[in-house]
């Protein structure tokens, strides 16, 4: 069974460093599905790991934090940069949502890692919007695409329609049709 994970490198990797990481991860049983660079100066890799036994090998293969299941990684850019520190305190402080893992700021933005098994994305967005109430406006950018389950849970919570499930996502049905040319 294939497992998914994310790897966080605490700096922006050069192309040659990425190539070295790909070789090391590949030899440990992980394939890099995609790369992303956060506004806070980190490099993230979305990984596919062959099996549960390979996870420890993957963690030892590179100098990176490896999260399995994968973290949802978001860049949050408030309209007013002066609110970044306030957001960091609200999300990463002692009263912050339990599922928010690492949070790092970069002047005008912050990057956060979310474990959706613990805290839903909708709650994190609500906390962000509450903190920005005096100066609304923000951009939230997932570094990797949301899974169907994440998108569905977010839509169901936002629309207050708990009956929504993955089978009702338009993309779930349209992607196979687009691939087949129907």
N, C-alpha and C positions, 0 to 999 in steps of 0.2 A: 504494500500500500504506500502510495506517495504521500509525503507530508510536506507542508508548506512552512516557511520560516522567513524572518527578516534578519539581515545582518546590518549592524550599525557600526560604521567606522567613524571615529571622532574627528575626522578632518576630511577635506576634499581630496580624493585620490586622483592621481594623475592617470593617464591612459595606461602607462606601463605598470603602475601599481594595480590597476584594475585587472590587467592581463595576468599578473602574478597571482592575484587573489582568485581569479577564475580557475587557473591551473591547480592551485592548492585546494580549492573547494571541490573541483571535479575529482581529484584524487581521493577526497574524503567521502565521496558519494553524493555531492550536491551539485545541482545545475543552477547557474544564475539565470533567472528568467528576465530580469530587467534591473537597471540601475537608476538611481535618482539622487540628486543633490539638493539638500535642504537649504533654505535661506539662512539657517544658522551655521552653515559651514560644515556640514556632515555629509558623508556619502552613505547611502542605503542600498542594499541589494535585496531583491526579492528572490527567494531560493525555493527550489524543489528538491526535496531530500528523498532518496530512494526508499529508506525504511527507518523505523524507530532506532535501530541499532547504530545507524550512521550519525545520529545527532551529536553524540559525544565526540566523534571523529571530526565532524564539521566544526564544532566549537573549538577544538584544538588546532584546526588547520589555519586559522587566520586570527589576527589580533583585532577582534571585533566582538561586539555583544550580539549574540544570536538568540532571537526570541522565537520559540515555537510553542504554540501556534503563532503565526505572524502578528506583529503589532500593526495597528492602523496608524500610519504616520501622516501627520497633518502639519502644514505650514499655516499659521494664522497671522494675518496682516490687518491690524486695526487701522481704520482711517486716520486716527491720530496716534502717532508713535508714542506719545507720552503715556499711553495706557498699557504698553507692553509689560512693564514691571508689575502693574496691578494684575494683569492676566496671569503672569507667572505665579504670583502669590496665591491667586484664587484657584489655580489648577494644580499647582505642585505643593502648596502649603499644607499644613496639618489638617485643614478643613476641606481640602480639595477632594474631588472624586477619586475613589479607591482605584479605579482602573487606569487612571492616568499614571503612566510610568515616567520616563525621563522627559523633562521639559528644558529646553535651552533657548535663550533669547539671543537676538542679533541686532539690537538697536531698534529697527522698525518692525520687527516680526518675532515670532517664536515658533519653535517646532516642538510638537508633542507626540508622544507614543501612547497609544490607547489599547488596552486589552478589553475588547468588547465582550468577553465572557463575564467580566466583572462590572463594567459600566457601559451603558449604551451611548452611542454617538449623539443621540438626541439630547441627553443630559449634558454632555460636554458643550454642545452648541448653546444650550440654554444658559449655562454658567457664563460662557463667553458673552452672550448677548446681555445678560444681567449686569456684568461688569462694565459693559460699554453703553449702558443706558443713557448716561449723560452726554455721550458722543457716539451715537450709533453709526454703524458702518464698519464692515470688515469683509475680508476675503478669507475663505477657508479652502485650502487646496490640498486634497489628498496626494501624497507623493506617488502612490500606486493606486490603480483603479479600485473602487469599492467592490467587494464581492457581491454577488446577487443577494446573499443573506443580509449583508450590511445595508445595502441600498433598500431592500424591502423593509427591514426593521426601522430604518430611519423614516421612510415614507409612511409606514403604518403609524408610527408615533407622531409624526408631524401632522398627518391628516386625521389623527384620532380615529383610525380605522383598523382595529386589531385583526379584522378578518383578512387583511391583505397578507398574501404569502408569495413565495417565489414564483409559483405557477401563474401569478397575475402580472408579472413583469413583462412589459412589451418586448424588451430586448431578448428575453429568454426565447421567445417565439420567432422574432424577426431575424436573429443572427443565422439560424440554420437555413432560412429561406434565402437570405442574401448570399450565403455560401453556395447554395445549389442553383442560384440564378432564377428561382421561381418568382 
